[in-house]
């Protein structure tokens, strides 16, 4: 399938709805090991993106421009923690498909991988440190592997979501090494990282909107 700017806008709308529905759970998860505001921050960010994209002339907008608009509006709405991470993700995703008016399946996989790498680079986080990277990196790797095996985009995103879910679940057994929760040390054990949990929600919404 080919994905155009309108499809990407719908994708962001779907993410905004999913995060809004998940907001309270994400805040509860964050309440255990952070400031209890992760769900609020994520909802603010994705609602701002939805509002910003609503005013674009989609027919005259390339995917890269849409992703850059998403990055800017997310960062303006959420200055702290997850703001720069997702803003970087969208900018890197946009850079990965620069000059393309529509995206083939392989282009979207490249965009998805670039998003995950952007989050990792901006957060300076490695897998195993109890962050959203623990969900995003395996998701990107699974999507790339499925794509290389000739799977459809829907199957690639299915694999990505399953890997993200496993990755987020695995953060329960990690001691936080980054961010506010790292102050808790051992007390962060037994709890899913809220950033990992919200990554699953975002990736699930991406799969839903593009499958």
C-alpha positions as CSV (number, residue, x, y, z in Angstrom):
1,X,0.0,0.0,0.0
2,X,1.1,3.6,-0.4
3,X,0.8,6.0,2.5
4,X,0.1,9.7,1.8
5,X,0.0,12.7,4.0
6,X,-3.7,12.2,4.8
7,X,-2.9,8.7,6.0
8,X,-0.2,10.1,8.3
9,X,-2.6,12.7,9.6
10,X,-5.1,10.0,10.4
11,X,-2.4,8.0,12.1
12,X,-1.7,11.0,14.4
13,X,-5.4,11.4,15.1
14,X,-5.6,7.7,16.1
15,X,-2.6,8.1,18.4
16,X,-4.2,11.1,20.1
17,X,-7.4,9.2,20.7
18,X,-5.6,6.2,22.1
19,X,-3.3,8.2,24.4
20,X,-6.3,10.3,25.7
21,X,-8.1,7.0,26.5
22,X,-4.9,5.7,28.2
23,X,-4.0,8.9,30.0
24,X,-5.2,7.9,33.5
25,X,-3.4,4.5,33.4
26,X,-0.2,6.2,32.3
27,X,-0.4,8.7,35.1
28,X,-1.0,5.9,37.6
29,X,2.1,4.1,36.3
30,X,4.1,7.3,36.5
31,X,2.8,8.0,40.0
32,X,4.6,5.0,41.3
33,X,8.0,6.0,39.9
34,X,7.7,9.5,38.7
35,X,5.6,12.7,38.8
36,X,2.3,11.1,37.9
37,X,2.0,13.4,34.9
38,X,3.3,11.2,32.0
39,X,-0.2,10.5,30.6
40,X,-1.1,14.2,30.8
41,X,2.1,15.2,29.0
42,X,1.6,12.6,26.3
43,X,-2.1,13.6,25.8
44,X,-1.1,17.3,25.7
45,X,1.5,16.6,23.1
46,X,-0.6,14.4,20.7
47,X,-3.6,16.6,21.1
48,X,-1.5,19.6,20.1
49,X,-0.2,17.6,17.0
50,X,-3.8,16.7,16.1
51,X,-4.8,20.4,16.3
52,X,-1.8,21.5,14.3
53,X,-2.3,19.0,11.5
54,X,-6.0,19.8,11.2
55,X,-5.1,23.2,9.7
56,X,-2.7,21.9,7.1
57,X,-3.6,21.7,3.4
58,X,-2.8,18.0,3.1
59,X,-2.9,17.9,-0.7
60,X,-0.1,20.5,-0.7
61,X,1.9,19.0,2.2
62,X,4.6,16.3,1.8
63,X,5.0,13.7,4.6
64,X,8.2,15.3,5.8
65,X,6.5,18.7,6.3
66,X,3.7,17.0,8.2
67,X,6.1,15.3,10.5
68,X,8.1,18.5,11.1
69,X,4.8,20.2,12.0
70,X,4.1,17.3,14.4
71,X,7.5,17.7,16.0
72,X,7.2,21.4,16.5
73,X,3.7,21.3,18.0
74,X,4.6,18.4,20.3
75,X,7.6,20.2,21.6
76,X,5.7,23.5,22.1
77,X,3.1,21.6,24.1
78,X,5.4,19.5,26.1
79,X,8.7,21.1,26.9
80,X,9.9,18.5,29.4
81,X,11.0,14.8,29.3
82,X,8.9,13.2,26.6
83,X,8.6,16.4,24.5
84,X,12.1,16.5,23.0
85,X,12.1,12.7,22.6
86,X,9.0,12.5,20.4
87,X,9.8,15.8,18.7
88,X,13.2,14.3,17.7
89,X,11.4,11.0,16.6
90,X,9.1,12.9,14.3
91,X,11.9,15.0,12.8
92,X,14.1,12.0,12.2
93,X,11.1,10.2,10.7
94,X,10.6,13.2,8.4
95,X,14.2,13.3,7.4
96,X,14.1,9.6,6.5
97,X,11.4,10.1,3.8
98,X,12.5,13.6,2.6
99,X,11.4,14.4,-0.9
100,X,8.8,11.7,-1.1
101,X,5.1,12.6,-1.8
102,X,3.9,9.2,-0.9
103,X,5.4,6.3,1.1
104,X,5.8,2.7,0.1
105,X,5.8,0.1,2.9
106,X,9.6,0.1,3.0
107,X,9.6,3.9,3.3
108,X,7.3,3.7,6.3
109,X,9.5,1.0,8.0
110,X,12.5,3.4,7.4
111,X,10.5,6.2,9.0
112,X,9.5,4.0,12.0
113,X,13.2,2.9,12.5
114,X,14.3,6.5,12.3
115,X,11.8,7.5,15.0
116,X,13.1,4.8,17.3
117,X,16.7,5.8,16.7
118,X,15.8,9.5,17.3
119,X,14.3,8.6,20.7
120,X,17.4,6.6,21.6
121,X,19.8,9.3,20.5
122,X,18.0,12.2,22.1
123,X,17.5,10.3,25.4
124,X,21.0,8.9,25.3
125,X,19.4,5.7,26.5
126,X,20.3,2.1,25.9
127,X,18.0,-0.9,26.2
128,X,17.9,-2.2,29.8
129,X,17.8,1.2,31.4
130,X,14.0,1.1,32.0
131,X,12.9,3.8,29.5
132,X,10.7,4.0,26.4
133,X,13.8,2.8,24.4
134,X,13.1,-0.7,25.9
135,X,9.8,-0.7,23.9
136,X,10.8,1.4,20.8
137,X,14.1,-0.3,19.9
138,X,12.8,-3.9,19.8
139,X,9.7,-2.7,17.9
140,X,11.9,-1.1,15.3
141,X,14.1,-4.1,15.0
142,X,11.1,-6.5,14.7
143,X,9.5,-4.2,12.0
144,X,12.7,-4.2,10.0
145,X,13.2,-7.9,10.3
146,X,9.6,-8.6,9.2
147,X,10.1,-6.2,6.3
148,X,13.3,-7.9,5.2
149,X,11.4,-11.2,5.3
150,X,8.9,-9.8,2.8
151,X,6.0,-9.3,5.1
152,X,3.3,-6.8,4.5
153,X,3.3,-3.5,6.4
154,X,0.4,-4.7,8.6
155,X,2.4,-7.8,9.5
156,X,5.5,-5.7,10.2
157,X,3.6,-3.4,12.5
158,X,2.0,-6.4,14.2
159,X,5.5,-7.7,14.9
160,X,6.5,-4.3,16.1
161,X,3.6,-4.1,18.5
162,X,4.3,-7.6,20.0
163,X,8.0,-6.7,20.5
164,X,7.1,-3.4,22.1
165,X,4.7,-5.1,24.5
166,X,7.4,-7.6,25.5
167,X,9.9,-4.8,25.9
168,X,7.6,-2.7,28.1
169,X,6.7,-5.7,30.2
170,X,10.4,-6.5,30.6
171,X,11.0,-3.0,32.2
172,X,9.3,-4.4,35.3
173,X,12.5,-6.4,36.1
174,X,14.8,-3.4,35.5
175,X,16.2,-0.8,37.9
176,X,15.8,2.6,36.3
177,X,19.0,4.2,35.2
178,X,17.7,7.3,33.5
179,X,15.2,10.1,34.3
180,X,13.4,10.8,37.6
181,X,12.7,7.2,38.4
182,X,16.4,6.5,38.6
183,X,16.4,8.2,42.0
184,X,14.3,5.3,43.3
185,X,16.9,2.7,42.6
186,X,15.6,-0.7,43.7
187,X,12.2,0.7,44.4
188,X,11.6,1.1,40.7
189,X,11.6,-2.8,40.4
190,X,8.3,-4.5,39.8
191,X,6.8,-1.5,37.9
192,X,6.5,-1.0,34.2
193,X,8.2,2.1,32.9
194,X,5.4,4.6,31.9
195,X,7.4,5.7,28.8
196,X,7.5,2.0,27.7
197,X,3.8,1.7,28.4
198,X,2.9,4.8,26.4
199,X,5.2,3.6,23.5
200,X,3.1,0.5,23.3
201,X,0.0,2.6,23.1
202,X,1.5,4.8,20.3
203,X,2.8,1.8,18.3
204,X,-0.6,0.1,18.7
205,X,-2.4,3.1,17.3
206,X,0.1,3.3,14.4
207,X,-0.7,-0.3,13.6
208,X,-4.4,0.2,13.9
209,X,-4.4,3.2,11.6
210,X,-2.2,1.7,8.9
211,X,-3.5,-1.9,8.8
